[in-house]
Amino acid sequence: MAAPNPHKPTDAFSVHSTGQDSAVQLHDDAVQQTDHLTQTEHVSTPYDDAQEQAEQADPYEYASDSGFDSGSLLGDETDTLASSIMNYRMENGRQYHAYRDGAYWGPNDELAKEILDFAHHMYLLTLDHKLHLAPVRNPQTILDVGTGTGIWAIDMADQYPSATVIGTDLSPIQPEWVPPNCHFEIDDVTLDWTFPTDHFDFIHIRELFGCIPDWDFFFQQAYEHTKPGGWVEIVEHSVQPIADDGTMGPDHFFHLWGRTVVEMGQIFGKSFTIWSESKERMERAGFVDVVEVQYQWPMNGWPQDKKLKNIGRWNQLRLHEGIEGFMIRLLTQVGGWSVARAQVFLAEMRKALKDYKTHAYLPGTVVYGRKSLRS
Ligand SMILES: C[S@@+](CC[C@H](N)C(=O)[O-])C[C@H]1O[C@@H](n2cnc3c(N)ncnc32)[C@H](O)[C@@H]1O
């Protein structure tokens, strides 16, 4: 007999909606499958006013604004929007989020979800099976910004059963069966956050490279919504492979790859270089005791070191299977490349990933800092 599932299904996805449209104008050659989101944008209703008053009455009791939580099953504009978020866009054979159409470079289909979960496994290997490095003690309110498949949020909810863990994302790709203390919301994190201020004991950010147009504004939001004494941690890596021992000559394809990804991020208006800027930006936002821990993800299993070799093998697999998703929208929709040219570029990268003589890796950082108790 199968063991009973300890998790409960989520009631529904909550949707926070404010009025920003897509970050890029997607080209016409993409197959448009979405309705106009603006037709279903959230409009203030008496239900909202009551909800707002309830939230203001007790800001520490977090209340979602989902239509499914109301006393009626008739629905309102919020749950209309909730159904529009499922009208995914298909583009070059891959499926993309519909809410804030065009805002994010990656697909949200099954393969993309699998690749995100590979990365989660790699982070566990990298951080010796820890979910965070910040010295968080008995956290009760935890936020995972841009949660993806929600795998980190779910693990955190299991690790801290008395805490409430909220994961936010543009895509409703999180599983239905999750721990009862884990909740997901559809939200655009680049906008003003609607959570109470001074609220979270811990805010976690991972791989939001290429997602945030203004990191200073983002960290300002994170600071405002962290409880005094609480922690924020950001985990990011470079997209530009490097080698320390001269095995990656100046003509190696990895140079072109790295330059191209960074350039696409610049055109997109959301940079891929946050991994090297996190510490400085967090300090600028007001966090104290900021610590940076560096890590390396080898491009394949070239290292002698057992742990790095294992991470490298996973990284090779993740990139080999994942680069189409990482780059096809950026190259074709943002860079204006033809699909054929993009596919040749991706094939070149897959070939380079099998080059064991080049001792290349992606450098990365885990940066965490505290909001002072006196703030
Ligand atoms: C590379 S994935 C990382 C997912 C997750 N943090 C992890 O480490 O497994 C980036 C995630 O950010 C989400 N995202 C991108 N832009 C966003 C935005 N403006 N608001 C909310 N989520 C966003 C994407 O939908 C995607 O799930």
The ligand as a MOL file (V3000), in Angstrom:
LIG
                    3D

  0  0  0     0  0            999 V3000
M  V30 BEGIN CTAB
M  V30 COUNTS 27 29 0 0 0
M  V30 BEGIN ATOM
M  V30 1 C 15.5300 30.3670 -12.9220 0
M  V30 2 S 13.9860 30.2100 -12.1460 0 CHG=1
M  V30 3 C 14.4290 29.9280 -10.4300 0
M  V30 4 C 13.3250 29.2880 -9.6420 0
M  V30 5 C 13.6210 29.0420 -8.1630 0
M  V30 6 N 13.9740 30.2680 -7.4750 0
M  V30 7 C 14.6830 28.0090 -7.9710 0
M  V30 8 O 15.8060 28.3580 -7.6200 0
M  V30 9 O 14.3820 26.8210 -8.1750 0 CHG=-1
M  V30 10 C 13.3540 31.8510 -12.1170 0
M  V30 11 C 11.9200 31.9020 -11.6540 0
M  V30 12 O 11.5680 33.2710 -11.4650 0
M  V30 13 C 10.2720 33.4830 -11.9380 0
M  V30 14 N 10.1420 34.9110 -12.2730 0
M  V30 15 C 10.7640 35.5950 -13.2570 0
M  V30 16 N 10.3950 36.8890 -13.2540 0
M  V30 17 C 9.5060 37.0220 -12.2260 0
M  V30 18 C 8.7480 38.1090 -11.7220 0
M  V30 19 N 8.8400 39.3290 -12.2590 0
M  V30 20 N 7.9210 37.8890 -10.6800 0
M  V30 21 C 7.8210 36.6320 -10.1330 0
M  V30 22 N 8.5110 35.5780 -10.5630 0
M  V30 23 C 9.3480 35.7580 -11.6020 0
M  V30 24 C 10.1530 32.5890 -13.1480 0
M  V30 25 O 8.8090 32.3200 -13.4910 0
M  V30 26 C 10.9270 31.3650 -12.6830 0
M  V30 27 O 10.0720 30.4300 -12.0820 0
M  V30 END ATOM
M  V30 BEGIN BOND
M  V30 1 1 1 2
M  V30 2 1 2 3
M  V30 3 1 2 10
M  V30 4 1 3 4
M  V30 5 1 4 5
M  V30 6 1 5 6
M  V30 7 1 5 7
M  V30 8 2 7 8
M  V30 9 1 7 9
M  V30 10 1 10 11
M  V30 11 1 11 12
M  V30 12 1 11 26
M  V30 13 1 12 13
M  V30 14 1 13 14
M  V30 15 1 13 24
M  V30 16 1 14 15
M  V30 17 1 14 23
M  V30 18 2 15 16
M  V30 19 1 16 17
M  V30 20 1 17 18
M  V30 21 2 17 23
M  V30 22 1 18 19
M  V30 23 2 18 20
M  V30 24 1 20 21
M  V30 25 2 21 22
M  V30 26 1 22 23
M  V30 27 1 24 25
M  V30 28 1 24 26
M  V30 29 1 26 27
M  V30 END BOND
M  V30 END CTAB
M  END
